[in-house]
Amino acid sequence: MGAEKKWLFTLFTAAFLSLILLLRSSVSTFSSAKPFPSLVQHGAHYPPAFAYFISGGHQDKDRIFRLLLAVYHPRNRYLLHLGRDASDEERRGLATAIRSVPAIRAFGNVDVVGKADWVTYLGSTNIAITLRAAAVLLKLDSGWNWFITLSARDYPVITQDVAAPFTIFNDK
């Protein structure tokens, strides 16, 4: 009987620790291992890299995915966040959509927040979520130069590749 109790104690302890580790993880990476080494190079002699934090709420999964595809570039890093009001089904759907894009899978530069916060666009909550996103992106990859926040309501007018050759002239 003593051996059975020890075995059950070990089983329940392992299950409890696994549950704690699962609950503590705040970011879930939904990208597979890179099938080939990245050809993207970072440094002073290369174009700048951006870190994007794209957030939204309930029923914004498709908007976030469309916005990601519009601004996607292999050089950049992306953190996607569906607010706490979105369902786990929506988060899984977003992760599945991301995994369906071969370029995103190959470069492995898109992550989805696993433990969601409330998404508000006013006050200190917005500042806190933005700072937390910047900290997570720095932990994931510090090779970016600029940090950009977008919401599901945003849509880019021009992409990074198209904007690069343009210069601003001052006619004074």
C-alpha positions in Angstrom: 0.0 0.0 0.0 2.9 2.4 0.8 4.3 2.0 -2.7 1.0 2.9 -4.3 0.7 6.0 -2.2 4.2 7.1 -3.3 3.4 6.5 -6.9 0.1 8.5 -6.7 1.9 11.3 -4.8 4.6 11.4 -7.6 1.9 11.4 -10.3 -0.2 14.2 -8.7 3.0 16.3 -8.0 4.1 16.0 -11.6 0.6 16.9 -12.8 0.4 19.9 -10.5 3.8 21.2 -11.5 2.9 20.8 -15.2 -0.3 22.7 -14.7 1.6 25.5 -12.9 4.1 25.8 -15.7 1.3 25.8 -18.3 -0.5 28.6 -16.5 2.6 30.7 -15.9 3.6 30.8 -19.6 2.4 34.1 -20.9 3.5 33.7 -24.5 2.9 30.8 -26.7 5.0 30.5 -29.8 3.1 29.0 -32.7 5.8 28.7 -35.2 7.7 25.5 -36.1 11.4 25.2 -36.2 13.0 27.0 -39.1 13.6 24.6 -42.0 16.6 26.6 -43.3 18.9 29.3 -41.9 17.5 32.8 -42.2 18.9 34.9 -45.0 17.8 38.1 -43.2 20.8 39.9 -41.8 20.7 42.7 -39.1 23.1 45.4 -38.4 24.2 49.0 -39.1 24.7 48.3 -42.8 21.3 46.8 -43.3 17.8 48.3 -43.4 16.1 48.7 -40.0 14.0 46.0 -38.5 10.7 46.7 -36.8 9.0 45.0 -33.8 5.2 45.1 -34.2 2.7 44.6 -31.5 -0.7 44.0 -33.1 -3.7 43.8 -30.7 -7.4 43.4 -30.9 -10.4 42.0 -29.1 -13.4 39.8 -29.6 -14.0 39.0 -33.3 -10.8 40.7 -34.4 -9.0 37.5 -35.3 -9.4 38.0 -39.1 -8.6 41.7 -38.9 -5.4 41.0 -37.0 -4.4 38.3 -39.5 -5.1 40.6 -42.5 -3.1 43.4 -40.9 -0.2 41.0 -40.2 -0.2 39.9 -43.8 -0.3 43.6 -45.0 2.8 44.6 -42.9 4.6 41.3 -42.9 8.3 41.3 -43.7 10.8 38.6 -42.8 13.2 41.2 -41.2 10.6 42.2 -38.6 9.3 40.6 -35.4 5.6 40.3 -34.5 3.6 39.8 -31.4 -0.1 39.3 -31.8 -2.5 39.8 -28.9 -6.2 38.9 -28.8 -7.7 40.5 -25.7 -9.3 38.7 -22.8 -12.7 39.2 -24.2 -11.8 37.0 -27.2 -12.3 33.2 -26.8 -9.6 30.6 -26.8 -11.2 29.3 -30.0 -10.4 32.7 -31.6 -6.8 32.4 -30.4 -6.4 28.9 -31.7 -7.9 30.1 -35.0 -5.4 32.9 -35.3 -2.5 30.5 -34.5 -3.8 28.1 -37.1 -4.0 30.9 -39.7 -0.5 32.0 -38.9 0.8 28.4 -39.3 -0.8 28.2 -42.7 1.5 30.8 -44.2 4.7 29.2 -45.4 6.9 32.4 -45.1 5.8 33.0 -41.5 6.5 29.3 -40.7 9.9 29.5 -42.4 11.1 32.7 -40.6 9.5 32.0 -37.3 9.1 35.6 -36.4 5.4 35.8 -35.4 4.2 34.9 -31.9 0.8 35.0 -30.2 0.2 36.0 -26.6 -1.1 33.0 -24.8 -2.3 34.7 -21.5 -4.3 37.6 -22.7 -4.9 41.0 -21.0 -7.8 43.3 -21.4 -7.5 45.5 -24.5 -8.4 49.1 -23.9 -7.2 52.1 -25.9 -7.3 54.7 -23.1 -5.4 55.2 -19.9 -2.7 53.3 -18.0 -4.0 49.9 -19.1 -2.9 50.6 -22.7 0.5 51.8 -21.6 1.0 48.7 -19.4 0.1 46.3 -22.2 2.4 48.1 -24.6 5.3 48.1 -22.2 4.7 44.4 -21.5 4.6 43.7 -25.2 7.9 45.5 -25.7 9.5 43.5 -22.9 8.3 40.2 -24.4 9.6 41.2 -27.8 13.0 42.1 -26.4 13.1 38.7 -24.7 12.2 36.9 -27.9 14.5 38.8 -30.2 16.4 42.0 -29.6 17.5 42.5 -33.2 14.9 45.2 -34.0 15.4 48.9 -34.2 11.8 50.4 -34.0 8.7 49.4 -32.0 5.3 49.9 -33.6 1.9 49.3 -32.0 -1.1 48.6 -34.2 -4.7 47.7 -33.3 -7.0 45.5 -35.4 -8.8 48.8 -36.4 -5.6 50.0 -38.2 -4.8 49.2 -41.8 -1.6 50.3 -43.5 -1.7 52.8 -46.3 1.7 51.7 -47.7 3.9 48.6 -47.0 7.5 48.6 -45.8 8.9 47.5 -49.2 7.1 50.2 -51.1 7.9 53.0 -48.6 11.7 52.3 -48.6 12.5 54.0 -52.0 10.6 57.2 -51.2 12.3 60.3 -49.9 10.7 63.4 -48.5 11.6 66.7 -50.3 11.3 70.1 -48.7 10.4 72.7 -51.3 11.6 75.8 -49.5 
